[in-house]
Amino acid sequence: MAGFMNSSIDAPQMRLFFTLYGRVTAETEEAAAQLLEPLQAWSDKISLDLREGSSSAILPPKIQISAPQQLPAGGWYVVSTLSFNSKVTDTSYLRVRTAVLLAYQRAIALREGGFSVPLPELPAEPGPPLLDD
């Protein structure tokens, strides 16, 4: 997983531009080709959760899946690239930040454990404070 963030400010909104990479390795080209469908499903799930987690402040990401490529030391890999941007206001900043951090955590989980590792989930919305009688 690798990523970078560029940002520009357009008052009263801040526009953030992100690129997230999810990479999976395999022993053979055939095994790498079989990872394309799960990687597409992973990318779709990340995209959906980015939108839901940010209350649609993050615009729909553009997803690109690479063909299997050979590693110099042997083995093969496929990469999913998600490019997305957001319009951040004072009220949506925390939601956008939380959704983007979760996406990066999921990319790390994919890199470290592949598809067998469960994805970190969106945190539950905090409810109203409870009042004691």
C-alpha positions as CSV (number, residue, x, y, z in Angstrom):
1,M,0.0,0.0,0.0
2,A,1.2,3.4,-0.8
3,G,-0.5,6.7,-1.1
4,F,-0.2,10.4,-1.2
5,M,-2.3,13.4,-0.6
6,N,-2.4,16.8,-2.3
7,S,-4.7,19.6,-1.2
8,S,-5.7,23.0,-2.3
9,I,-7.9,25.5,-0.5
10,D,-10.9,27.1,-2.0
11,A,-12.5,29.1,0.7
12,P,-14.9,28.4,2.4
13,Q,-14.3,24.8,1.4
14,M,-11.1,22.8,1.3
15,R,-10.7,20.4,-1.6
16,L,-8.6,17.4,-0.9
17,F,-7.3,15.0,-3.5
18,F,-6.2,11.5,-2.6
19,T,-4.8,8.4,-4.3
20,L,-4.9,5.1,-2.5
21,Y,-3.1,2.0,-3.8
22,G,-4.1,-1.6,-2.8
23,R,-1.5,-4.2,-3.9
24,V,-1.8,-8.0,-3.7
25,T,1.0,-10.4,-4.6
26,A,0.8,-14.0,-5.9
27,E,3.2,-16.8,-6.9
28,T,2.1,-17.2,-10.5
29,E,0.5,-15.1,-13.2
30,E,-2.6,-17.3,-13.1
31,A,-3.0,-16.8,-9.4
32,A,-2.6,-13.1,-9.8
33,A,-5.2,-13.1,-12.6
34,Q,-7.6,-14.8,-10.2
35,L,-7.1,-12.0,-7.7
36,L,-8.5,-9.4,-10.0
37,E,-12.2,-10.0,-9.1
38,P,-11.6,-10.0,-5.3
39,L,-9.5,-6.8,-5.7
40,Q,-12.3,-5.2,-7.7
41,A,-14.8,-6.1,-5.0
42,W,-12.4,-4.7,-2.3
43,S,-12.1,-1.5,-4.2
44,D,-15.9,-1.2,-4.6
45,K,-16.3,-1.8,-0.8
46,I,-13.7,0.9,0.0
47,S,-15.4,3.3,-2.4
48,L,-18.8,2.7,-0.9
49,D,-17.5,3.1,2.6
50,L,-15.6,6.3,1.7
51,R,-18.9,7.8,0.5
52,E,-21.0,6.5,3.4
53,G,-18.4,7.3,6.1
54,S,-18.0,10.9,4.8
55,S,-21.8,11.5,4.3
56,S,-21.1,11.9,0.6
57,A,-18.5,14.7,1.2
58,I,-16.1,12.4,-0.7
59,L,-17.0,12.2,-4.4
60,P,-17.2,8.8,-6.1
61,P,-13.7,7.5,-6.6
62,K,-12.2,6.5,-9.9
63,I,-11.0,2.9,-9.7
64,Q,-8.3,1.4,-12.0
65,I,-7.1,-2.2,-11.7
66,S,-3.8,-3.2,-13.3
67,A,-3.1,-6.3,-15.2
68,P,-0.8,-8.8,-13.4
69,Q,2.8,-7.6,-13.4
70,Q,5.9,-9.6,-12.6
71,L,8.1,-8.6,-9.7
72,P,11.9,-8.5,-10.4
73,A,12.6,-11.0,-7.6
74,G,9.9,-13.4,-8.8
75,G,6.2,-13.6,-8.2
76,W,3.4,-11.4,-9.6
77,Y,1.2,-8.6,-8.3
78,V,-1.9,-6.6,-9.1
79,V,-2.7,-3.1,-8.0
80,S,-5.9,-1.2,-7.5
81,T,-5.7,2.6,-7.7
82,L,-8.5,4.6,-6.2
83,S,-8.4,8.3,-7.0
84,F,-10.9,10.5,-5.1
85,N,-11.5,14.0,-3.9
86,S,-13.6,15.7,-1.4
87,K,-15.1,19.0,-0.5
88,V,-14.4,19.6,3.2
89,T,-16.3,22.2,5.3
90,D,-16.0,22.8,9.0
91,T,-18.9,20.4,9.7
92,S,-17.6,17.5,7.4
93,Y,-13.9,17.6,8.2
94,L,-14.1,14.9,11.0
95,R,-16.2,12.6,8.8
96,V,-13.9,12.9,5.8
97,R,-10.8,12.4,8.0
98,T,-12.2,9.3,9.6
99,A,-13.3,7.8,6.3
100,V,-9.9,8.4,4.7
101,L,-8.0,7.0,7.6
102,L,-10.1,3.9,7.6
103,A,-9.5,3.4,3.8
104,Y,-5.7,3.6,4.5
105,Q,-6.0,1.1,7.4
106,R,-7.8,-1.3,5.0
107,A,-5.1,-0.9,2.4
108,I,-2.5,-1.8,5.0
109,A,-4.6,-4.8,6.1
110,L,-4.7,-5.9,2.4
111,R,-0.9,-5.5,2.0
112,E,-0.1,-7.3,5.3
113,G,-2.6,-10.2,5.1
114,G,-4.3,-10.3,1.8
115,F,-8.0,-10.9,1.5
116,S,-8.0,-13.3,4.4
117,V,-7.8,-10.5,7.0
118,P,-11.1,-9.0,8.0
119,L,-11.4,-5.3,7.0
120,P,-11.5,-2.7,9.8
121,E,-15.1,-1.4,10.1
122,L,-16.5,2.1,10.2
123,P,-16.8,3.3,13.8
124,A,-20.4,3.5,15.2
125,E,-21.8,7.0,15.4
126,P,-21.8,8.2,19.0
127,G,-25.2,8.5,20.4
128,P,-26.5,11.3,22.6
129,P,-25.0,11.4,26.1
130,L,-26.9,9.5,28.7
131,L,-28.3,11.5,31.6
132,D,-28.3,10.2,35.1
133,D,-31.5,10.6,37.2
